[in-house]
């Protein structure tokens, strides 16, 4: 059994495995076919709005909906080569979520630095 680590160390480890991207790059990648996946809970989406075209999947369903081999996958989960950019509120939970997707074989999964709040601050499109 390995030694326990704190969440800050775990976050640093998983981020070292990701090619995290900023809002402007995420916007461009989405235009080129990347799948933006919003994992924020409903109250935050209702308060702040949505990213147009993003797939909304609550965090507790993420692996079930994005696993290309899974029986509960979303139609957008077309293969392990899919570029997935996970978006949370501020860019913390999304790092852990993207690392989990990579463990499922989605080797191009990453997350949005600063999350939805950075997207909004960059003046990128939102709705609602």
N, C-alpha and C positions, 0 to 999 in steps of 0.2 A: 504494500500500500504506500502511495506517495505521501509526502508531507503536505499538510493543508497550506493553502496560500490565501491571501486576502483578495478581495475583489479588484483593488487597484493593480495588483500584480497580474492577476488573470487578464484584466482589460489590456494591460501593456503587452502581455504575451500574444493575445489574439490579434491585436492591432498590428503587431509585427509581421503577421502572416497575410494581412490585407493590403491591397493597394487602394486605400481610402481616397475618395474624391470629394471635391468641393461642389457647391451648388451649380455654378456655371458649367462645369464639366458634366455633372449629372444631367443637366438640361440638354446638353449636346448629345450625350450618349442615349438619352431617351428618344431624341429625334432620330437617332441612328438605329433604334430598335431595342435598346436595353429596356428591361422591365423594372420600373420603379415600384417598390412594394412598401406601402405605408403600414407600419405595425402599431401606430399610436392607438390608444383606446378611444372609444366613442366620444367621451366628454371632451377630449382635446381636439378631435376632428370637428366636433360641433362648435367649439369655441373659436378655433383658428382657421377652419376651412380645410380644403383638400388641394392636392396637386392634381391638376387635370390629367387624366389618363393613367394615373397611378392605380395599381391594384391594391385594394384595402384588404388586409389579412391581419386580424388581431394576433398578437405575439404567440398566444397559446395554441394557435392553429397553423403557424407558419410552416413547420416541417411537413405536416400532413398535406398542406395545400401546394407546396412547391416541389415535393419529391416527384420527379418524373416517372418513377416506378410505382408510386403510391396509388391506392385505390380511391383516395379522396382528393386527388390532385386537382388544381384549378386548370381550366383549359389552356391557360398561358404557360403552364409548366411543360414545355415541349421537349426538353432534353437537358442533359447535364452540361452542355456547352452554352446554355443561356446566360447572358450577362444580366445579373440581378443586382440592383442597388437598393439596399434596405434603408428605409427612412423611419426614424423614431422622432421624438420631440427635439432632443438636443444632441444626439449622436453618441449616446452611451450604450443603451440597450441594443441599438442596431449593430454595433460592433460584435457583440456576443451572438446576436442572431445570424449575422453573416458568417461567422466562424462555424456555427452549427450547420448552416446550409453547405458549407464547404465539406464538412464531415460526411454529408449525404452525397457528395460527388459533384456538387455544383461549383466547380473549381474556379469560376469567374465571378462568384458572388463577392460583393463588397458592401460598404455602407457610405452614407452621406455624412461628411464631417459637419458637425453642428446641427444636423437633423433638419426638421421642418422649419425651425426658427431661423436657421441660416439661409434656407431657401427663400423664406419670406423676406428676410432682411436684405437679400440680394436683389429684391424687386422682381423675382421670377413669378410666373403666373400661379394664381391660386383661385379657387372658386368656393362659394358658399359662405 
